[in-house]
Amino acid sequence: MTQAVDHLVQHVITTRFEDLPSSSVAAVKAFCLDTIGVTVAGTAARYAVEMRTAVGGWGSGAEATVLGLGDRLPASAAAMVNAFHAHNQEFDCVHEAAVVHPLTTIQSAALAYAERAGGVSGRDLILALALGVDVATSIGMAAKTGLRFFRPATAGVFGATAAVGKLAGLSAVGLKNALGLAYAQNAGTMQSHVEGGPALALQMGFAAGAAVRAVDLARAGLPGPHDVLEGPFGYFRLYEGEWDLEPVWAELGTVWRITQVSHKPFPTGRAAHGGLDGILQLRAGHGLQADDVARLFLAAPPLIHQLVGRPAQADMDVTYARLCFQYVGALALLNGGVEVGDFSPERLADPRLHDLARRIELAPDGNPDPNALAPQAVTAHLKDGRTLRVDIPHTLGSPERPLSREQHLAKFRRCWSCGAQPLADEAADRLIRLVDDLDELNNSNETVTLTRPAAR
């Protein structure tokens, strides 16, 4: 009997680089660079030092690099640290329909595994990343219920394992074993999201590290459970509850999910971006200023309310604040944007921001799709009696409203400049050129080398 996982396994092991359309290759390049940038920026985020201190004591072996710092760790540990850094500022790209941050887990695991192996060709890396995204997002898109577990990690571990398994040249049985061994390590609770602590990003790290370990175990000959998607105790039954894979299979291999991934223009939960986009449109189109606003309402799908509808608090942790639309909406109203530096203790305690936050309300709009992030609408009621409204059918950074190349590179350079260690502008320039020509690159380790501080 063919199991659901067989569809994904065959897709991974039979697809060649030549099967990828040029649009998919271009998308991989863009989001590869974006993910490197946000990973570097994440080295300076709160809890990053504590996390690296703990992981640094778990074993020896200078196999793979912590991007932006140059520290060398065992490959599974480097994958874990880099994925934590990539997600800890909520700046990493997202596939909205799947509700998955695919490159955070997939690229972190793939680069670490490739570095330990002495590097892979740019074409092999592109193919592995594209296939990993297909696997993770296919699982996410098949879910028909709202988030019960933290899907970026629980679906992400399958995508990361598929990418690493592709680089390792696993057979169909080997990849099924690896996916089963990854499932044996799978975890990701939404309680971390509700409370807004660092365990949320740690779950992404756990998934990336688990992918490397799963492939290593499979290569050593350890079998894993095979019916990991639709088995009696498989992923969909336990983690999602309701699912439909037929639409996914109909598009697998013809619609490349990497082309559907969205950039994040702001370092906040993606669920907040529609409202931020609306506020900035009102500022640009109507000259809206913070002092003009009596009340501001965001009407959005129920998932938006679940993810970022939390109230602003006087003693918010930084992770909680990134997922609080009242706070980030106040930032956008006051400053005309949201930046990495807006989550310092001083900003989090700013009374003017808290006064603005109390005037912001997020209301579910009754959208029946439990995984929908759009459409949204922002309505501002002004102190002079006027009402301004903007509808957001597609959020900035989505494939329908993509960032320009200039915006994409500007974000990368901002991230590059705010890591824990100074990195040379010339290295950023070289990395941009290298990723632009990634399909011509002989060794993927060249990308990693450029992220090391000069002193290393």
Secondary structure as GFF3:
##gff-version 3
##sequence-region A 1 456
A	DSSP	alpha_helix	4	14	.	.	.	ID=ss1
A	DSSP	three_ten_helix	17	19	.	.	.	ID=ss2
A	DSSP	alpha_helix	22	42	.	.	.	ID=ss3
A	DSSP	alpha_helix	48	56	.	.	.	ID=ss4
A	DSSP	beta_strand	64	65	.	.	.	ID=ss5
A	DSSP	beta_strand	72	73	.	.	.	ID=ss6
A	DSSP	alpha_helix	75	87	.	.	.	ID=ss7
A	DSSP	alpha_helix	102	116	.	.	.	ID=ss8
A	DSSP	alpha_helix	122	142	.	.	.	ID=ss9
A	DSSP	alpha_helix	151	154	.	.	.	ID=ss10
A	DSSP	alpha_helix	156	168	.	.	.	ID=ss11
A	DSSP	alpha_helix	172	183	.	.	.	ID=ss12
A	DSSP	alpha_helix	191	195	.	.	.	ID=ss13
A	DSSP	alpha_helix	199	219	.	.	.	ID=ss14
A	DSSP	alpha_helix	235	235	.	.	.	ID=ss15
A	DSSP	pi_helix	236	240	.	.	.	ID=ss16
A	DSSP	alpha_helix	246	251	.	.	.	ID=ss17
A	DSSP	three_ten_helix	257	260	.	.	.	ID=ss18
A	DSSP	three_ten_helix	270	272	.	.	.	ID=ss19
A	DSSP	alpha_helix	273	286	.	.	.	ID=ss20
A	DSSP	three_ten_helix	290	292	.	.	.	ID=ss21
A	DSSP	beta_strand	293	300	.	.	.	ID=ss22
A	DSSP	alpha_helix	302	308	.	.	.	ID=ss23
A	DSSP	alpha_helix	318	322	.	.	.	ID=ss24
A	DSSP	alpha_helix	325	335	.	.	.	ID=ss25
A	DSSP	three_ten_helix	340	343	.	.	.	ID=ss26
A	DSSP	alpha_helix	345	348	.	.	.	ID=ss27
A	DSSP	alpha_helix	351	357	.	.	.	ID=ss28
A	DSSP	beta_strand	360	364	.	.	.	ID=ss29
A	DSSP	beta_strand	376	382	.	.	.	ID=ss30
A	DSSP	beta_strand	387	392	.	.	.	ID=ss31
A	DSSP	alpha_helix	405	417	.	.	.	ID=ss32
A	DSSP	alpha_helix	425	436	.	.	.	ID=ss33
A	DSSP	three_ten_helix	438	440	.	.	.	ID=ss34
A	DSSP	alpha_helix	445	449	.	.	.	ID=ss35
###
